[in-house]
Amino acid sequence: MATDRTGGPAFPNQWYDRDSTGAQVVRESFPGTLRDWFAGQALQGLLACLSTEFACVNLADEMEYRGDPPRRPEWTLARTVYHYADAMIEERDKEAENERQDARSGA
């Protein structure tokens, strides 16, 4: 199981550049974490169907299940999408661990 709850960088990239002395250097960019990207994807999906009664009822049920105090809808959505992102990262880590175990056992 990974200990990094963010899932690491979502879209890391590297490129070669020159510094002020003209020496070649490697630059890196990490625009966001995988957790942030998963949360954004979940947010898009929830907002796309939020006008449906089903989505609103499910969101209210989830708040009640977690014992969240009543708050503004945008706070509830933000918290909810990060719960979805955390679940996706946890499942991804489980799958990776299963694959490593299968490779070790020769399955």
Secondary structure in CASP SS format (residue, H / E / C, confidence):
PFRMAT SS
TARGET T0000
AUTHOR 0000-0000-0000
METHOD secondary structure of the structure
MODEL  1
M C 1.00
A C 1.00
T C 1.00
D C 1.00
R C 1.00
T C 1.00
G C 1.00
G C 1.00
P E 1.00
A C 1.00
F C 1.00
P C 1.00
N E 1.00
Q E 1.00
W E 1.00
Y E 1.00
D E 1.00
R E 1.00
D C 1.00
S C 1.00
T C 1.00
G C 1.00
A C 1.00
Q E 1.00
V E 1.00
V E 1.00
R E 1.00
E E 1.00
S E 1.00
F C 1.00
P C 1.00
G C 1.00
T E 1.00
L H 1.00
R H 1.00
D H 1.00
W H 1.00
F H 1.00
A H 1.00
G H 1.00
Q H 1.00
A H 1.00
L H 1.00
Q H 1.00
G H 1.00
L H 1.00
L H 1.00
A H 1.00
C H 1.00
L C 1.00
S C 1.00
T C 1.00
E H 1.00
F H 1.00
A H 1.00
C H 1.00
V H 1.00
N H 1.00
L H 1.00
A H 1.00
D H 1.00
E H 1.00
M H 1.00
E H 1.00
Y H 1.00
R H 1.00
G C 1.00
D C 1.00
P C 1.00
P C 1.00
R C 1.00
R C 1.00
P H 1.00
E H 1.00
W H 1.00
T H 1.00
L H 1.00
A H 1.00
R H 1.00
T H 1.00
V H 1.00
Y H 1.00
H H 1.00
Y H 1.00
A H 1.00
D H 1.00
A H 1.00
M H 1.00
I H 1.00
E H 1.00
E H 1.00
R H 1.00
D H 1.00
K H 1.00
E H 1.00
A H 1.00
E H 1.00
N H 1.00
E H 1.00
R H 1.00
Q H 1.00
D H 1.00
A H 1.00
R H 1.00
S H 1.00
G C 1.00
A C 1.00
END
